[in-house]
Amino acid sequence: MSENLDLVRSIYARWGRGDFTSGDWADPEIEFGFVDGPEPGSWTGIKNMAHRYGEWLRGWRDFRAEPEQFIVADETRILVFVRNSGLGRTSGVQMDERSVANLFEIHDGRVTRLVIYWQRDRALADLGLEA
């Protein structure tokens, strides 16, 4: 289990610096999705995940995703509460706020599923955890 947590921490070490270029942590057939928010949906595969998340990132300059809390739900799932920050590329709006929850499901040292929740309480409820 600590190996899974170490993997997720290593992902956030990059994301906290604004480095979203590597997908070496992801299973080739990763399931990626937004559960809620303005554009919910799901995609399969690294290429589709990179394309969809890349669309989101293109709207920001200096975007960072920094973990606030790691919650080990069970042997394969880790939920991370995240603080996002960045500057709107077009609007110039500064975002620096406690925001999303990211659920990582890990098998054999690779993330097989990454789900982004805009509502933290919903993520906790979906995992059967207290809000």
C-alpha positions as CSV (number, residue, x, y, z in Angstrom):
1,M,0.0,0.0,0.0
2,S,2.8,2.4,0.8
3,E,4.1,1.9,-2.8
4,N,0.8,3.1,-4.1
5,L,0.9,6.2,-1.9
6,D,4.5,6.8,-2.9
7,L,3.4,6.7,-6.6
8,V,0.7,9.2,-6.1
9,R,3.0,11.5,-4.1
10,S,5.5,11.3,-6.9
11,I,2.9,12.4,-9.4
12,Y,2.0,15.4,-7.3
13,A,5.7,16.3,-6.9
14,R,5.6,17.0,-10.6
15,W,2.1,18.5,-10.8
16,G,3.0,20.8,-7.9
17,R,5.7,22.3,-10.0
18,G,3.4,22.6,-13.0
19,D,4.9,19.6,-14.8
20,F,2.1,17.7,-16.5
21,T,4.2,16.3,-19.3
22,S,4.7,12.7,-18.1
23,G,2.2,9.9,-18.2
24,D,4.7,7.2,-17.2
25,W,2.6,6.5,-14.1
26,A,-0.5,5.6,-16.1
27,D,-1.7,2.3,-17.4
28,P,-2.0,2.4,-21.2
29,E,-5.7,1.8,-20.9
30,I,-6.3,4.2,-18.0
31,E,-9.9,5.3,-17.3
32,F,-10.0,9.1,-16.9
33,G,-12.9,11.3,-16.1
34,F,-14.6,14.3,-14.6
35,V,-17.5,13.1,-12.4
36,D,-19.1,16.5,-12.1
37,G,-18.3,20.1,-12.8
38,P,-18.9,22.0,-16.1
39,E,-17.9,19.2,-18.5
40,P,-18.4,15.7,-16.9
41,G,-17.3,12.8,-19.0
42,S,-15.0,9.8,-19.2
43,W,-12.2,8.7,-21.6
44,T,-10.0,5.7,-22.0
45,G,-6.3,5.5,-22.7
46,I,-3.3,7.8,-22.1
47,K,-3.7,9.6,-25.4
48,N,-7.3,10.5,-24.7
49,M,-6.5,11.5,-21.1
50,A,-3.6,13.7,-22.3
51,H,-5.8,15.4,-24.9
52,R,-8.7,16.1,-22.5
53,Y,-6.6,17.3,-19.6
54,G,-4.5,19.2,-22.0
55,E,-7.6,21.2,-23.1
56,W,-8.1,22.2,-19.5
57,L,-4.5,23.1,-18.9
58,R,-4.4,25.3,-22.1
59,G,-6.8,27.7,-20.4
60,W,-4.2,28.5,-17.7
61,R,-0.7,29.9,-17.2
62,D,1.4,28.5,-14.4
63,F,-1.2,26.0,-13.4
64,R,-0.3,24.0,-10.3
65,A,-2.0,21.1,-8.5
66,E,-0.8,20.8,-4.9
67,P,-2.0,18.1,-2.6
68,E,-3.6,19.1,0.7
69,Q,-4.5,15.7,2.0
70,F,-4.0,12.1,1.0
71,I,-6.7,9.6,2.0
72,V,-6.0,5.9,1.6
73,A,-9.4,4.5,1.0
74,D,-8.3,0.9,0.6
75,E,-5.5,-1.2,-0.9
76,T,-6.0,0.2,-4.5
77,R,-7.6,3.6,-4.1
78,I,-6.2,6.9,-2.9
79,L,-8.2,10.1,-2.7
80,V,-6.3,13.4,-2.8
81,F,-7.7,16.7,-1.8
82,V,-6.0,19.3,-4.1
83,R,-5.4,23.0,-4.1
84,N,-5.2,24.3,-7.7
85,S,-3.6,27.6,-8.7
86,G,-2.9,29.4,-11.9
87,L,-3.6,32.5,-14.0
88,G,-6.4,32.5,-16.6
89,R,-4.7,32.6,-20.0
90,T,-7.4,34.9,-21.5
91,S,-9.2,36.4,-18.5
92,G,-6.2,37.0,-16.3
93,V,-8.2,35.8,-13.3
94,Q,-6.0,34.4,-10.5
95,M,-7.1,31.1,-9.2
96,D,-5.7,29.9,-5.9
97,E,-8.1,27.9,-4.0
98,R,-8.9,24.7,-2.3
99,S,-10.7,22.9,-5.0
100,V,-11.0,19.4,-6.3
101,A,-10.6,15.8,-5.1
102,N,-8.7,13.3,-7.3
103,L,-9.3,9.6,-7.0
104,F,-6.4,7.3,-8.1
105,E,-7.0,3.6,-8.5
106,I,-3.7,1.6,-8.8
107,H,-2.9,-1.9,-9.9
108,D,0.5,-3.4,-10.4
109,G,2.3,-0.1,-9.9
110,R,0.2,1.8,-12.5
111,V,-2.7,4.2,-12.2
112,T,-5.6,2.4,-14.0
113,R,-8.3,5.0,-13.1
114,L,-8.1,8.7,-12.4
115,V,-11.4,10.5,-11.5
116,I,-11.6,14.2,-10.8
117,Y,-14.4,15.4,-8.5
118,W,-15.2,19.1,-8.3
119,Q,-17.2,18.4,-5.2
120,R,-15.1,16.8,-2.4
121,D,-18.2,15.7,-0.5
122,R,-19.3,13.7,-3.5
123,A,-15.9,11.9,-3.7
124,L,-16.1,11.0,-0.1
125,A,-19.7,9.7,-0.4
126,D,-18.8,7.6,-3.5
127,L,-16.0,6.0,-1.5
128,G,-18.3,5.4,1.5
129,L,-16.3,7.8,3.7
130,E,-17.6,10.5,6.0
131,A,-17.9,14.0,4.6
